[in-house]
Amino acid sequence: MYSSKRYLFQVLFWLGVWCLVWLSVGLELRFIRANGLSFMLQAFLLFVVIYYAVPKFLLKKKYIYFLLSVVSLILLATYISTVLGPDPIRRASSVPIGQRPPLMASRSFRQLLIMAIPCLSAILVETFAYAQQKEKSEILSRMELVKSELKFLKMQINPHFLFNALNNIYALSVTNSDKTQEGISTLSLMLRYVLYDCERPEVPLQKELQYITHFIELFKLKSSEKFNITFIEEVEDETLLVPPMLFVPFIENAFKHSGIEKRGTSFVNIHLKSEEDIIEFSVENSLPSETLVNDERGGIGLQNVKKRLDILYPQTHQLDIRRSDTFKVYLRMKLK
């Protein structure tokens, strides 16, 4: 389809060139008789180049076959137009020398240029069109790869979330049956978000904030004593669209490694701020004096979110993770 459009464009373009030349010589009918065959041979050569020589030979890197076929056809068309076509220069030889036009190139050389130039232009156009199409295909392939990778990463998030949540519910069932019911209710709200909203590429920031709040509430149900947890929201517009489950892995990691369940001086501080299309998120947690023993399957969350950020915001995010007396994560991102 696209080859047909390019062929038609090339034919019409050279027809326009011929019309301009015809106009410059005064619209004489003998011009058409003299050059009609040349134009038809041009159209034939363009057809062969666009539909056969370029796709069959040049684009498949069969350069020798391509050169032989194109050069042979150009020479054959030159020979036919030179031998069979009327020559206005030869006709002008009967005119007295003083009245003849300036010396022009030989007919065969002129016909060679008439055949070669359209072929070269067609080859350039077809090569450029192929390069554009190939680039477009590569972009589409990369987009499909990105979508597949993001889908895989989201599949990792959901089981990881469910595993942690069920652990919390199990702990509640051992200590307090009343809180178990409250925990199950909170978990159902979180599951609704994970199962339905997280299927979308982006969700309103409000839903992500609600999920974080439910996550903290579910954790606090583990004990009647207060945990040292702060969550500060400074959000101008809760309708901003963000990728789902983007901040939660950092929060999960903070709860997991802070030793906050042992209380004492342990803490987790979360801060999320948004201004226009800029979001700043930070989470800081204490580090226990004794190294905590965690399950070997842990650590999915941080690697997951790093990959997602690299895919979704390759040039528009800043992620700093620092460990000193505390463990602190700072994320700044410019939304699309």
Wavefront OBJ file of the C-alpha trace (Angstrom):
o trace
v 0.000 0.000 0.000
v 2.679 2.462 1.013
v 4.849 1.395 -1.952
v 1.968 2.218 -4.299
v 1.637 5.688 -2.802
v 5.359 6.338 -3.155
v 5.338 5.061 -6.744
v 2.413 7.286 -7.644
v 4.120 10.242 -6.002
v 7.349 9.639 -7.954
v 5.517 9.316 -11.278
v 3.485 12.466 -10.675
v 6.591 14.341 -9.563
v 8.525 13.562 -12.757
v 5.416 14.214 -14.829
v 5.340 17.643 -13.216
v 9.004 18.173 -14.129
v 8.291 17.259 -17.731
v 5.308 19.651 -17.779
v 7.480 22.508 -16.524
v 10.043 21.836 -19.267
v 7.237 21.630 -21.850
v 5.904 24.966 -20.608
v 9.352 26.529 -20.927
v 9.590 25.570 -24.644
v 6.218 27.070 -25.487
v 3.911 24.013 -25.197
v 4.966 22.632 -28.562
v 3.438 19.263 -29.502
v 6.716 18.017 -30.924
v 8.113 18.097 -27.360
v 5.594 15.414 -26.377
v 6.444 13.325 -29.430
v 10.146 13.666 -28.668
v 9.974 12.841 -24.935
v 6.832 10.750 -24.447
v 8.778 7.492 -24.740
v 11.364 8.718 -22.238
v 8.677 9.457 -19.664
v 7.078 6.010 -20.114
v 10.480 4.367 -19.678
v 11.024 6.457 -16.537
v 7.705 5.220 -15.123
v 8.694 1.626 -15.929
v 12.086 1.988 -14.246
v 10.492 3.525 -11.152
v 8.084 0.571 -10.986
v 10.907 -1.962 -11.154
v 13.049 -0.111 -8.596
v 10.252 0.421 -6.054
v 8.478 -2.924 -6.345
v 11.340 -5.275 -7.139
v 14.969 -4.130 -7.065
v 14.956 -2.342 -3.687
v 12.834 -4.806 -1.633
v 14.183 -7.980 -3.284
v 17.869 -7.087 -3.521
v 18.940 -3.885 -1.768
v 17.043 -4.365 1.507
v 18.116 -8.011 1.634
v 21.764 -6.946 1.196
v 22.142 -8.574 -2.226
v 24.108 -5.602 -3.460
v 25.691 -7.185 -6.549
v 22.320 -8.373 -7.889
v 20.874 -4.959 -7.123
v 23.582 -3.057 -9.004
v 23.493 -5.423 -11.979
v 19.713 -5.246 -12.308
v 19.396 -1.473 -11.904
v 22.384 -0.550 -14.083
v 21.308 -2.999 -16.791
v 17.787 -1.615 -16.883
v 19.004 1.985 -16.985
v 21.346 1.202 -19.896
v 18.611 -0.730 -21.727
v 16.111 2.123 -21.284
v 18.744 4.603 -22.431
v 19.414 2.548 -25.563
v 15.697 2.186 -26.384
v 14.935 5.891 -25.906
v 18.007 6.893 -27.925
v 17.343 4.569 -30.882
v 13.547 4.694 -31.085
v 12.808 8.205 -29.890
v 12.930 11.162 -32.313
v 15.908 13.419 -31.765
v 15.140 17.158 -31.799
v 18.866 17.877 -31.957
v 19.214 15.824 -35.127
v 16.256 17.680 -36.617
v 17.881 20.963 -35.727
v 20.935 20.081 -37.897
v 19.017 21.211 -40.972
v 18.830 24.708 -39.547
v 21.596 27.067 -40.645
v 24.567 27.057 -38.292
v 24.036 30.630 -37.168
v 20.468 29.863 -36.103
v 21.152 26.592 -34.241
v 20.798 26.422 -30.445
v 23.941 26.223 -28.301
v 25.821 22.916 -28.355
v 24.059 20.374 -26.172
v 25.178 17.059 -24.763
v 24.754 14.015 -26.990
v 21.337 12.387 -27.042
v 22.541 9.141 -25.464
v 24.108 10.996 -22.527
v 20.995 13.095 -22.032
v 18.819 9.989 -22.075
v 21.164 8.307 -19.585
v 20.663 11.197 -17.157
v 16.895 11.181 -17.757
v 16.769 7.485 -16.782
v 19.342 7.464 -13.986
v 18.249 10.486 -11.947
v 14.663 9.266 -11.236
v 16.041 5.826 -10.344
v 18.514 7.307 -7.884
v 15.837 9.479 -6.306
v 13.514 6.478 -5.984
v 16.271 4.419 -4.353
v 16.941 7.188 -1.833
v 13.233 7.591 -1.027
v 12.719 3.837 -0.620
v 15.798 3.504 1.591
v 14.650 6.376 3.784
v 11.121 4.933 4.007
v 12.542 1.534 4.973
v 14.724 3.104 7.665
v 11.717 4.946 9.105
v 9.575 1.819 9.049
v 12.312 -0.209 10.713
v 12.760 2.426 13.417
v 9.004 2.467 14.007
v 8.953 -1.330 14.268
v 11.823 -1.264 16.761
v 10.017 1.353 18.855
v 6.833 -0.754 18.854
v 8.845 -3.828 19.811
v 10.490 -1.961 22.678
v 7.082 -0.706 23.819
v 5.704 -4.240 23.820
v 8.762 -5.423 25.746
v 8.301 -2.639 28.289
v 4.615 -3.501 28.689
v 5.461 -7.163 29.191
v 8.151 -6.365 31.729
v 5.857 -3.990 33.625
v 3.149 -6.646 33.676
v 5.640 -9.161 35.030
v 6.793 -6.729 37.708
v 3.189 -6.081 38.775
v 2.634 -9.829 38.996
v 5.575 -9.946 41.398
v 4.118 -7.146 43.511
v 0.715 -8.694 44.168
v 1.841 -12.053 45.636
v 4.471 -10.228 47.677
v 1.824 -7.912 49.107
v -0.572 -10.779 49.817
v 2.139 -12.807 51.545
v 2.949 -9.935 53.934
v -0.716 -9.104 54.580
v -1.625 -12.707 55.396
v 1.282 -12.870 57.813
v -0.167 -9.851 59.615
v -3.664 -11.402 59.712
v -2.205 -14.627 61.082
v -0.428 -12.737 63.845
v -3.725 -11.040 64.751
v -5.609 -14.317 64.869
v -3.214 -15.616 67.497
v -3.461 -12.568 69.791
v -6.787 -10.798 69.280
v -9.902 -12.119 67.517
v -11.642 -8.715 67.435
v -8.727 -7.130 65.593
v -8.690 -10.079 63.227
v -12.108 -9.053 61.888
v -10.945 -5.464 61.501
v -7.795 -6.692 59.787
v -9.769 -8.807 57.322
v -11.986 -5.801 56.510
v -8.928 -3.637 55.868
v -7.333 -6.397 53.820
v -10.460 -6.650 51.627
v -10.172 -2.937 50.795
v -6.513 -3.397 49.910
v -7.263 -6.447 47.767
v -9.930 -4.528 45.863
v -7.296 -1.937 44.981
v -4.730 -4.564 44.012
v -7.090 -6.707 41.937
v -8.983 -3.978 40.094
v -7.211 -0.619 40.184
v -3.699 -1.998 39.786
v -4.634 -3.459 36.414
v -4.526 0.078 35.042
v -1.206 1.646 34.039
v -1.938 4.675 36.237
v -4.236 5.406 39.167
v -5.217 8.615 40.992
v -2.763 9.510 43.727
v -5.656 9.453 46.188
v -6.062 5.678 45.781
v -2.365 5.101 46.346
v -2.516 7.201 49.528
v -5.531 5.240 50.745
v -3.683 2.003 50.168
v -0.683 3.241 52.164
v -3.001 4.312 54.995
v -4.664 0.877 55.019
v -1.264 -0.794 55.016
v -0.215 1.188 58.095
v -3.546 0.520 59.827
v -3.214 -3.201 59.199
v 0.255 -3.182 60.675
v -0.841 -1.245 63.774
v -3.478 -3.891 64.512
v -0.706 -6.245 65.521
v -0.580 -4.707 68.975
v -2.632 -2.519 71.289
v 0.495 -0.488 72.024
v 1.386 2.417 69.783
v 4.055 2.156 67.146
v 6.311 5.099 66.313
v 4.962 5.589 62.789
v 4.314 8.916 61.079
v 2.748 9.472 57.694
v 2.655 13.090 56.472
v 0.750 14.001 53.316
v 1.189 17.356 51.571
v -0.745 16.814 48.390
v -2.117 19.662 46.305
v -3.967 17.540 43.779
v -5.069 14.003 44.667
v -6.214 13.371 41.091
v -2.641 13.215 39.792
v -2.053 9.935 37.993
v 0.749 7.706 39.236
v 1.737 4.089 38.595
v 0.026 1.782 41.121
v 2.010 0.264 43.992
v 5.010 2.484 43.305
v 5.672 3.743 46.851
v 4.508 0.729 48.847
v 7.629 -1.449 48.338
v 9.775 1.227 50.014
v 7.337 1.364 52.925
v 7.248 -2.426 53.215
v 11.019 -2.480 53.277
v 11.099 0.159 56.026
v 8.689 -1.800 58.233
v 10.539 -5.032 57.582
v 14.025 -3.791 58.474
v 13.337 -1.128 61.119
v 12.771 -3.541 64.001
v 9.707 -1.474 64.858
v 7.851 -4.474 66.239
v 10.358 -4.513 69.105
v 9.503 -0.869 69.800
v 12.079 1.015 71.862
v 13.526 3.796 69.720
v 12.511 2.150 66.448
v 10.550 4.293 64.037
v 9.258 4.673 60.507
v 8.659 8.150 59.044
v 6.871 8.560 55.716
v 6.438 11.832 53.844
v 4.741 12.395 50.509
v 4.506 15.836 48.916
v 3.191 16.929 45.536
v 3.293 20.280 43.758
v 1.866 20.531 40.253
v 3.439 17.586 38.379
v 6.286 16.960 40.843
v 6.077 14.314 43.558
v 8.600 14.014 46.381
v 8.457 10.887 48.504
v 10.687 9.912 51.397
v 10.671 7.150 53.966
v 13.164 6.814 56.804
v 13.445 3.970 59.271
v 15.616 3.155 62.228
v 18.193 0.403 62.114
v 18.174 -2.091 64.995
v 21.387 -2.717 66.904
v 21.081 -6.420 66.124
v 20.808 -7.616 62.547
v 17.337 -8.930 61.826
v 16.955 -12.381 60.332
v 14.586 -12.124 57.345
v 13.282 -14.694 54.934
v 15.472 -15.500 51.956
v 12.642 -14.672 49.575
v 12.612 -11.019 50.650
v 14.032 -8.128 48.695
v 11.668 -8.349 45.742
v 10.114 -4.938 46.392
v 13.097 -2.588 46.078
v 14.540 -4.211 42.953
v 11.074 -4.262 41.473
v 10.374 -0.567 41.989
v 13.828 0.434 40.703
v 13.158 -1.371 37.431
v 9.718 0.182 37.136
v 11.119 3.671 37.678
v 13.801 3.093 35.041
v 11.147 1.983 32.564
v 8.462 4.563 33.319
v 10.585 7.603 34.155
v 14.020 6.998 32.600
v 15.066 10.676 32.599
v 12.591 12.271 34.985
v 13.171 10.666 38.352
v 15.799 10.838 41.078
v 16.166 7.989 43.547
v 18.578 8.237 46.485
v 18.965 5.379 48.969
v 21.278 6.055 51.898
v 22.275 4.007 54.897
v 24.019 5.537 57.905
v 22.529 5.581 61.395
v 19.181 5.208 59.655
v 17.987 3.929 56.310
v 16.486 6.630 54.116
v 14.900 6.593 50.681
v 14.227 9.779 48.741
v 12.355 9.759 45.447
v 11.619 12.762 43.272
v 9.725 12.261 40.045
v 8.211 14.452 37.369
v 4.961 12.973 36.161
v 4.224 12.611 32.455
l 1 2 3 4 5 6 7 8 9 10 11 12 13 14 15 16 17 18 19 20 21 22 23 24 25 26 27 28 29 30 31 32 33 34 35 36 37 38 39 40 41 42 43 44 45 46 47 48 49 50 51 52 53 54 55 56 57 58 59 60 61 62 63 64 65 66 67 68 69 70 71 72 73 74 75 76 77 78 79 80 81 82 83 84 85 86 87 88 89 90 91 92 93 94 95 96 97 98 99 100 101 102 103 104 105 106 107 108 109 110 111 112 113 114 115 116 117 118 119 120 121 122 123 124 125 126 127 128 129 130 131 132 133 134 135 136 137 138 139 140 141 142 143 144 145 146 147 148 149 150 151 152 153 154 155 156 157 158 159 160 161 162 163 164 165 166 167 168 169 170 171 172 173 174 175 176 177 178 179 180 181 182 183 184 185 186 187 188 189 190 191 192 193 194 195 196 197 198 199 200 201 202 203 204 205 206 207 208 209 210 211 212 213 214 215 216 217 218 219 220 221 222 223 224 225 226 227 228 229 230 231 232 233 234 235 236 237 238 239 240 241 242 243 244 245 246 247 248 249 250 251 252 253 254 255 256 257 258 259 260 261 262 263 264 265 266 267 268 269 270 271 272 273 274 275 276 277 278 279 280 281 282 283 284 285 286 287 288 289 290 291 292 293 294 295 296 297 298 299 300 301 302 303 304 305 306 307 308 309 310 311 312 313 314 315 316 317 318 319 320 321 322 323 324 325 326 327 328 329 330 331 332 333 334 335 336
